Structure formats: structure tokens, C-alpha cells
Amino acid sequence: MRLTMRYVSAMFLVYAALSAVPALGTENGTMVMAAASCTGTYRQCVARCRRDVPQDKACPSDHCAPKLGTCKSSGCWQEGARYGGGLTCNLTRS
């Protein structure tokens, strides 16, 4: 019985430690993602436009396209206030 409790306690600690991993590399609520790309983030923006404001057909061109241009020059993507306003940098500029 005592061995089982130690195992459960150890597994709880491992779970807690692994749950904290996504918080690593964050600063002021922003996550730095080195493996992502400007184009991938642009696609996510377009998908959000279509899902969240389907009546605004110009959303991808008015909102996402300028952010893509900025991202390709700087490597950073600034989220809109609706999605927390986080700044993601170190994106692949493709």
C-alpha cells in the first residue's frame, strides 16, 4: 500500500512538471515559437476570420495580409486584441 502511494505521488509530480512545460519560454503572456512560420500563422488568421467573422469577407485581406507583410520583414506576429494581443517572434519568414 505504501509503495502504491509513493508511485501515485511521484506520478502526480511528473504530471505537474509536464503541465508547466508550455509555460517555459513565455514572457508577459507571449510564447516564442521557433518552429512556426509567418505563412502558417497567416493561415491561422484567415481561418479565424472565416470562423469568427464570416460576414466580413474582407477580413483576410484587410486584417491578415498586412500582418503577414510585417511578419515577413520582422519575423514577429502581433495577435489582435480579440486573441490576447500576444507577440510571437522568431517565426520562419516564409
C-alpha positions as CSV (number, residue, x, y, z in Angstrom):
1,M,0.0,0.0,0.0
2,R,2.8,2.4,0.9
3,L,4.6,1.7,-2.4
4,T,1.4,2.4,-4.3
5,M,1.0,5.8,-2.6
6,R,4.6,6.7,-3.4
7,Y,4.1,5.8,-7.0
8,V,0.9,7.9,-7.2
9,S,2.7,10.8,-5.5
10,A,5.6,10.6,-7.9
11,M,3.3,10.4,-11.0
12,F,1.4,13.4,-9.7
13,L,4.7,15.4,-9.5
14,V,5.7,14.3,-13.0
15,Y,2.3,15.3,-14.4
16,A,2.6,18.7,-12.6
17,A,6.1,19.2,-14.1
18,L,5.0,18.3,-17.6
19,S,2.0,20.6,-17.3
20,A,4.3,23.5,-16.7
21,V,6.4,22.9,-19.8
22,P,4.2,25.0,-22.1
23,A,4.8,28.0,-19.8
24,L,8.6,27.8,-20.4
25,G,9.7,30.5,-22.8
26,T,6.8,32.7,-22.1
27,E,7.2,36.3,-21.1
28,N,4.3,38.5,-20.3
29,G,1.9,36.0,-21.7
30,T,3.6,35.7,-25.0
31,M,5.0,32.4,-26.4
32,V,8.1,32.3,-28.5
33,M,7.7,29.6,-31.1
34,A,10.9,29.0,-33.1
35,A,9.4,26.3,-35.4
36,A,6.4,28.2,-36.7
37,S,6.3,30.3,-39.8
38,C,4.7,33.6,-40.9
39,T,2.7,31.7,-43.6
40,G,1.4,29.2,-41.0
41,T,0.3,32.0,-38.7
42,Y,-1.3,33.8,-41.6
43,R,-3.3,30.6,-42.4
44,Q,-4.5,30.5,-38.8
45,C,-5.5,34.2,-39.0
46,V,-7.5,33.5,-42.2
47,A,-9.2,30.5,-40.5
48,R,-10.1,32.7,-37.5
49,C,-11.6,35.3,-39.8
50,R,-13.7,32.8,-41.6
51,R,-14.8,31.2,-38.3
52,D,-15.3,34.3,-36.1
53,V,-16.5,36.9,-38.5
54,P,-17.9,35.1,-41.6
55,Q,-19.9,38.1,-42.6
56,D,-16.6,40.2,-43.1
57,K,-15.4,38.8,-46.4
58,A,-12.5,41.4,-46.5
59,C,-11.1,40.3,-43.1
60,P,-8.3,38.1,-44.6
61,S,-7.1,40.9,-46.9
62,D,-7.7,43.8,-44.5
63,H,-6.5,42.2,-41.3
64,C,-4.3,39.2,-42.0
65,A,-2.4,40.3,-45.2
66,P,-0.8,43.4,-43.6
67,K,0.2,41.3,-40.6
68,L,1.8,38.8,-43.0
69,G,3.8,41.5,-44.6
70,T,5.0,42.8,-41.3
71,C,5.9,39.3,-40.2
72,K,7.9,38.5,-43.3
73,S,10.0,41.6,-42.7
74,S,10.4,41.3,-38.9
75,G,9.8,37.6,-38.0
76,C,7.2,38.6,-35.5
77,W,3.4,38.3,-35.5
78,Q,1.2,40.5,-33.3
79,E,-2.1,38.9,-32.3
80,G,-5.2,41.0,-32.3
81,A,-6.8,42.1,-29.0
82,R,-9.5,39.5,-29.5
83,Y,-6.9,36.8,-29.2
84,G,-4.9,38.3,-26.3
85,G,-2.6,40.6,-28.2
86,G,0.4,38.4,-27.8
87,L,3.6,38.9,-29.8
88,T,5.1,35.8,-31.3
89,C,8.7,36.2,-32.6
90,N,11.4,34.1,-34.2
91,L,9.0,32.9,-36.9
92,T,10.3,31.5,-40.1
93,R,9.8,34.2,-42.6
94,S,8.2,32.0,-45.3
